[in-house]
């Protein structure tokens, strides 16, 4: 039986099974054994495998810690593919088009890419106690994807290199047009990086279509390299290869805490923020395990782990004394200024934005 043929009754049964498990108390072994004892439900056998295939844009260092906690708590074995949001979306498309879906859960995506995946029919709805606990403003209207934390664009500036070269500290995004920064900027490619797309889409929302592309044309003359990951520009700045890395929020405080001579700069126009999302992949090979994984990803225990690497979590009422946010991250949050970023509008314009970017810079 193909998973897409599952009736609403069967979908509801799966979700109720997750709700009833008291997962953090019982552990997955007891639950999976109980489910296996129920036999086969409408041609689908549950509890036969503890595998779940996960694709994620999260930083590998953080992902390793999170997945270790996930496996210990759930008893599931996560087969992980680490890939930025753009390539992840393309992989979901190609598997769906081939009729050979191998992924179960997309755990770590930029909200705009999730909205695209929902629109293209690549996701399936999930409703459990933990999905219901996420405020409506942080999830899709029809329960296809769920935000679990905030992340934002950010900048990394190598203090030593800037001072040695006598470069001005920028104040506005538009200051990056100045030729003094020629070959001194690293930026993420919006085709491959959710951070890159967030930056480009936010500039369009800040400056308007025409002025944003004029800005990016001038910025391009100062960019030494475009990278496939949102973290890499910060690492280039940390190593002194460039002065400025256009990047995402948490990586900069983390590199500072590791001893690199970095600081951040908050542009006067503000930074864009978006949601990290989790969602079940339509027609994935382990549907029960996918629901279990999404449910865990929105649990208090998972939220505590996210706080190691994210500035804000979405689940209400997680005790502050349990969070693992560092003092440097807290300082960045105090400094940060955000625009009112419209992820849905960015999603609607995504093809147009990427086509324009590729025509100009690819």
HELIX and SHEET records of a PDB file:
HELIX    1   1 UNK A    3  UNK A    5  5                                   3    
HELIX    2   2 UNK A    8  UNK A   20  1                                  13    
HELIX    3   3 UNK A   23  UNK A   26  1                                   4    
HELIX    4   4 UNK A   28  UNK A   37  1                                  10    
HELIX    5   5 UNK A   60  UNK A   74  1                                  15    
HELIX    6   6 UNK A   85  UNK A   98  1                                  14    
HELIX    7   7 UNK A  111  UNK A  119  1                                   9    
HELIX    8   8 UNK A  129  UNK A  133  1                                   5    
HELIX    9   9 UNK A  136  UNK A  138  5                                   3    
HELIX   10  10 UNK A  159  UNK A  165  1                                   7    
HELIX   11  11 UNK A  173  UNK A  177  5                                   5    
HELIX   12  12 UNK A  179  UNK A  181  5                                   3    
HELIX   13  13 UNK A  194  UNK A  207  1                                  14    
HELIX   14  14 UNK A  209  UNK A  220  1                                  12    
HELIX   15  15 UNK A  232  UNK A  239  1                                   8    
HELIX   16  16 UNK A  249  UNK A  257  1                                   9    
HELIX   17  17 UNK A  287  UNK A  297  1                                  11    
HELIX   18  18 UNK A  300  UNK A  306  1                                   7    
HELIX   19  19 UNK A  320  UNK A  322  5                                   3    
HELIX   20  20 UNK A  327  UNK A  335  1                                   9    
HELIX   21  21 UNK A  343  UNK A  348  1                                   6    
HELIX   22  22 UNK A  350  UNK A  361  1                                  12    
SHEET    1   A 2 UNK A  40  UNK A  41  0                                        
SHEET    2   A 2 UNK A  44  UNK A  45 -1                                        
SHEET    1   B 5 UNK A  77  UNK A  82  0                                        
SHEET    2   B 5 UNK A  51  UNK A  56  1                                        
SHEET    3   B 5 UNK A 105  UNK A 110  1                                        
SHEET    4   B 5 UNK A 273  UNK A 281 -1                                        
SHEET    5   B 5 UNK A 123  UNK A 124 -1                                        
SHEET    1   C 8 UNK A  77  UNK A  82  0                                        
SHEET    2   C 8 UNK A  51  UNK A  56  1                                        
SHEET    3   C 8 UNK A 105  UNK A 110  1                                        
SHEET    4   C 8 UNK A 273  UNK A 281 -1                                        
SHEET    5   C 8 UNK A 146  UNK A 158 -1                                        
SHEET    6   C 8 UNK A 244  UNK A 248 -1                                        
SHEET    7   C 8 UNK A 185  UNK A 188  1                                        
SHEET    8   C 8 UNK A 223  UNK A 227  1                                        
SHEET    1   D 6 UNK A  77  UNK A  82  0                                        
SHEET    2   D 6 UNK A  51  UNK A  56  1                                        
SHEET    3   D 6 UNK A 105  UNK A 110  1                                        
SHEET    4   D 6 UNK A 273  UNK A 281 -1                                        
SHEET    5   D 6 UNK A 146  UNK A 158 -1                                        
SHEET    6   D 6 UNK A 262  UNK A 263 -1                                        
SHEET    1   E 6 UNK A  77  UNK A  82  0                                        
SHEET    2   E 6 UNK A  51  UNK A  56  1                                        
SHEET    3   E 6 UNK A 105  UNK A 110  1                                        
SHEET    4   E 6 UNK A 273  UNK A 281 -1                                        
SHEET    5   E 6 UNK A 146  UNK A 158 -1                                        
SHEET    6   E 6 UNK A 312  UNK A 313 -1                                        
END                                                                             
